[in-house]
Amino acid sequence: MLTTITVVIMLAALAAGLFANRMRRRRADPDGDGDGEEASVSDLISPLETLAVLLVAFVIVVAAESYGAAGTAVGAEAHRVDQLYEVADYAPEPQREGVQADAVCYARAIMSYEWPMMTDTGEKAPQASVWSSDFRRHFKELAQRDSNTFELLVQADDERSVARQTRLSEAMPAIPAVVYWFMVLSLAATIGAFAFGLPRRRGPSHYVLLVVLAGLFTGALLLIEDIDKPFSGQIRITSETMSETAADIAEDFRADHPGRPLPCDPTGARLGT
């Protein structure tokens, strides 16, 4: 919907500018060359063009930084979950099995529940949070038995929690709606002004360049809109990293604890609830 409205606004601005240019030419003095008028129009367009270009550059940088932060958070979270599993290997039983099982279930729940819902709400999925709470229960039990492993696990879990929160925060648009629409209107006004200011002696090249410019401005807007939704746009960040981590540590769990069941189903939901 947002994409359609953006394209319609840009096309309407182009058409309105060309129509206004045609009407202006009809009313112009047929004996005059119109040079003074065209110079005046060009002078008015120049600051509008500068404003539009600077605004687009600023918004693209903000959106790109948000997209990059989202990708970094996804990788960091998956890495910390894997680290939790590996560090737990040094803990005594039954905490070792408990933390490692929770790590597998947490990764599964993130993919099955939190990933689909975070693009709409940016909120945590309770099906995944139950396992992060279970981590802390095992940590409390471990604190009295192995302080060194306890500290390493707490640090890894804290970094996992920060990465998760960052991922959820970056799932929501970084560009406020009012800024986006102000930018759309600025670019639309710029395109309309360029069309309005076409010279009296214009050829096909002027129209080609105008259409190319309109296409580039529209493409920039659509690109900004897409990367501002890092988990749902066409250039989206996928859950592949967490999926690979879940598969790896699930395989390790079967090898480390043969015959022992996980406390969750394949989607990460706790069994028996």
N, C-alpha and C positions, 0 to 999 in steps of 0.2 A: 504494500500500500504506500509506504513512504517513498519507495523507488518510483512508483508510477506518478505520484504527485510531483516529485522533483523533476522528472522528465517533462511532464506537462507544463510546468512553470517555465522551464528553460525554452521549450518550443514556442510557448505563448509569447515570451519576451522577444524571441527572434522574429516571430511573425509580426508582432506589434511594432517593432523597430523598423522593419522593412516597409510596413504599411505607412508609418509616420513619415519615413523618408520619401516615399512616393508622393504623399500629399504635400510635403514641403516643396518638392521639386515642381509640382504642378502650380503652386502659388508663387514660385520664384519668378523674377524678371527674366523673360526669355532672351533678352538682349544682353544681360549681364553674365559674367563668367562665374559668379558665386564664390570666388576665391576667399573674400573676406569672411563670408558666412561660414565656409567650411573650416577656416582657421579658427574661428570663434568656437565652433562645435568641438573641434579637436582639443582646444584648450580646456573645455569643460569635461571632456571624457577622461583626460589624463589623470586627474586626482581620483576619479572613481575607479579607474583601472588599478591604480596603485593600492587603494584600499582593499579591493577585491582580492588581488594577488597576495597581499600580506595576510589577509584573513584566512585564505585557503592554506597558505604555508603554515601558519600558526596552528590551525585545526588539524592538519595532517600530522604535524609533529606530535601533538597531544594524543591523537588516536593511535599513532604508531607506537608511542611509548606505552600506552595502555595495553595494546596487543602484545608487545614484547614482554611486559611484566606478567601478563596472563600465561604466556608460553613458558616463561621461566618458573613461575609458581607451579605449573603442572609437572614439569620435570623434577623440581625440588621435592614436591610432595611424594611422587613415586619413589624417588631415591631414598627419602627418609623412611618410608614404609619398608623398603628393602633393607635399610640399615637397622631398623628395629628388629627385624627378623634375625639378621646376622648377629647383632650384639646379644640378643636373647639366647643365642646358642651357648654363651658362657655362663648363663644363670643356672642355678640348681632347679631340679624338678620340685614341685609341679609348675613353678612359675615359668620355666622355659617353654614347656608345651603350651601353657595358657597364653603367653604373649605372642608366640609364633602363630597359634591358631587365630588369635584376634587380628593379627596383621593380615592374614589371608582373607578373613571375612570382611575386614575394613576395606581392603582394595576392591573386593567384589561388590560391596554395597555402594562404594563411590561410583563405580561404573554403571550399576543397574538402577540406582535410585537418585543419587545426587546429581550426576551428570545431566540427565534429562530435565530435571526440575530447576537447575540453577540459572538457566537462560531466561526463565520467566520471573523468578522471584529473587534470585541471588541469596537464597537461604540454605541453611544446612539441612540435609536429609536426616531425620531421626534414626533411620535404619543404619546409617553409618556412624552417627554419634554414639550409639549404644556400644560400639566397639572401642571408640576412643575413651569412653568412660571406663570400660573394662580394663584398658591398659593401666589406668591409674589404680585400679583395685589390685592388680598384680604387683604394681610398683610398691604399694604400701606393704604388701606381704614380703616383698624382696628387700626392703630397706633394712629390716632387722637381721638379714642373713648375709647379704653381699653388697656392701656399700659402694664398691667400685663399679660393679655392673649396674647398680641402681642409678648412679649418677650419669653413666653413659646412656642408659635407656631414657632417663628423664630429659636429657639434652636432645636426643634424637626425636623424642615425642614432641617436645616444645617446638622444634624446627618444623616438624610435620604439621603441627597446629597452625603455625604462622603461615606456611605455604598454602594450607587449605583456606585460611581466611583471605589471603591475598587473591587466590583463584576465584573465590566467591565474589569478592569486591570488584575484581576486574571483569566479571561476567556482565555487570551492568554497564550501560553506556557511559563513557567518560565525557562525552560532549553533551552539555545541556541542550534540551530541545530548542530553547530560545536562541542559543548561539548558532545551532545548525540552520534554523530557518532564516535568521538574519544573514547568514552566509549565502543561502540559496537566493534570497532576494537581492543581495548585493551583486552576485554573479549574473542574475537575470537582468538587473538594471544595466550592468556593464555590456552584456550582449545586445540588449535593446538599444543602448546608446551607440554602440559600434554600427549597428544596422542603420540607425537614424542618421549617422554621420557619414555614410558612404558618399564618395565624391560624385559630382555631376557626371564626369566622364569616367564611368566605371565599366569594367569588362567582366568576363566570366571569372577571372582570377580573383577579383574582389569577393565574389559570392563564394567561391571555393574556400578562400581563406576564412571568411566569416563562418561558414559551416564547420570548418575544421576547428576553429576557436570555440564555437559553441559545443562541439563534440568533446573537446578536451576539458572544458569547464564542467560539462555534465558528467564525464567520466571521473573527474576528480571528486565530485560530490558523491557519486555512487561508490567510489572506492572508500571514501571516508565513512560513509554509512555502513559499509560492509565490515571494515576492520574495527569499527567501533562496537561491533557485536562479535567478539573473538570466538565464541563457541557456537554460533548459529548462522554466521554469514557464509558466503560462498568460499571465502578463504578462511575456513574455520580451523580451530585447534581441536584435534581429536583426542579421544581417550586412549590412544594406542599405547602411550608410555605406561599408563597405569594398568592397562590390560596385559602388557608384557610382564610387568612386575607381579601381578596377581597370578599369572600362569607359572612364572618361575618359582615363587615362594610356595605355591600349592604343590608343585612337584617336589620341592625340597621337603615340605612337611610330610608327604607320603614316604619319602626316603628316610627322614629322621625319626618318624613315629609310625612305623609300619602297623597297619591294622587299627590305628586310632582314628576315630571319626572327627570331623570338624563340627563345631557347634552351630554351623550355618548351612543353608542350602546354596546351590550354585549362584544365586543372585545376591548372597550376603545377608539374607534375612535370618535372624536367630531362630533356630529350631525350637519347637515346643511353645511358641508364642503366637 
